[in-house]
Amino acid sequence: MNNFKNRGTSPTQMDDVMLLLQSISPENAVVNQMISKAKRAFVEEHHPRQISQLHSKNPYRDGRWKTYVYADGKRMTVECKTEEEVYEALYRFYTNEEYKAKSFEDVFLMLARHKQDELGRSEQTIIEDKRHFRILSEEIRHKPIKAVTEEDIRRWLVKEYLPKKPKKEALKKMIQLVKQVFRYGCRKKLCNSNPVEYLEYSDYANRCDMSTRTNEERSFSEDELERLRQSAIKDGNRPHALMLLVAIETGLRVGELAALKKEDIEGQYLHVHRQQIRSLANGHQSFSDVGYTKNERVRPRGGRYIPISKACAEALRRAEQLPGDSDALFHYPDGRPAQKDSYEQYLRRKCQSLGIDTTNNHAFRVAYNAKLISAHLDDSERALLLGHSVQTNERHYSFSDQRRLDEIKKVLVDG
């Protein structure tokens, strides 16, 4: 008896809770209401999308309730007769063991679908993300995201990834992608925290391949430009050959070349204000034009105008006379616009046949910038014609090496 007297008012014991639960009838309306309210609160915490009532001419669907979820990166519709049934279905979805145990790869696939369907990222962006993600070890990819630690990622970087001497841009992309997966997992309540929040590129930058090619090495020389010009002229009125000739005279990006229309020839200027992009869907690729250039994707400003040289005017004239009915400047006899990928393949083979090491269209842009420097155009004028910022021009295009040093020497020493 003394023991009972000494207990006083203690916290509720587990036996008390069990006794309470046993005394509650399943038909108790108050209890059912409390459970329903708790389930609704749980769903609202985990489900970010709207639950809406349908208004349909179909009498079997009118008045039903609908939302959708993502499972294994795929969108699934949840549709029920009542709103309560939708909440019940969502509660079951968000509490089952399969959902709780999403692997790191599962969450990445969900993120990829989110980027494509809800953020409107291009198919090429998704492909690049998947290419980088596949570099991760299978052990990490298949591990439950909740179990992946900062140590797992750092050990993989040090033991497997960095010994391959990746470029610094590749390392930045990899770290960025891993962080994105964890952040998305946190948003979807698939993991409790982001363990790589403090993982930085600078931690491992000195382990990357820091070698870079000079602008001269990335550009066509005057001799190479002339050999390419003469070879393209011999190819006659092939659309790819004419694209090459225009690239020499304008430094246009490959997508800008492929997207040129006949209407873009405006007197003595070439109006550059669109680009051709490649899309992939269900394993099939297609090409289409968008009304902005690479540097104006976020803020279109009507493009830019490039003066037409005599050599460029001749190539444009021949392009306008290509057989076939098409609005596109460079097109095939059946009217289809020339594709940028096919042009790049033509250029690569042309360079290889001429023994030219550089094989990409970007080398025309670097060479065109060098031509503008020789014409004494300042930074802002060159950036205006090339279609990028002054900072980009200085960082990636301008010559600050032996070629310019020779000019400086003539002024200061030989003078």
Secondary structure, DSSP 8 states (H G I E B T S, - for coil): -HHHHHH-S----HHHHHHHHHHS-TT-HHHHHHHHHHHHHHHHHH--S--EE---SSTTTTT-EEEEEEETTEEEEEEESSHHHHHHHHHHHHHSHHHHT-BHHHHHHHHHHHHHHTS---HHHHHHHHHHHTTS-HHHHHSBGGG--HHHHHHHIIIIIGGG--BHHHHHHHHHHHHHHHHHHHHTTSSS--TTTT--GGGTGGGSB-----HHHHS--HHHHHHHHHHHHHT-S-HHHHHHHHHHHH---HHHHHT-BGGGEETTEEEE--EEEEEEETTEEEEEEESS-GGGSSS----EEEE--HHHHHHHHHHHT-SS--SBSSB-TTS-B--HHHHHHHHHHHHHHTT-S--STHHHHHHHHHHHHHTT--HHHHHHHHTS-HHHHHHHT---SHHHHHHHHIIIII-
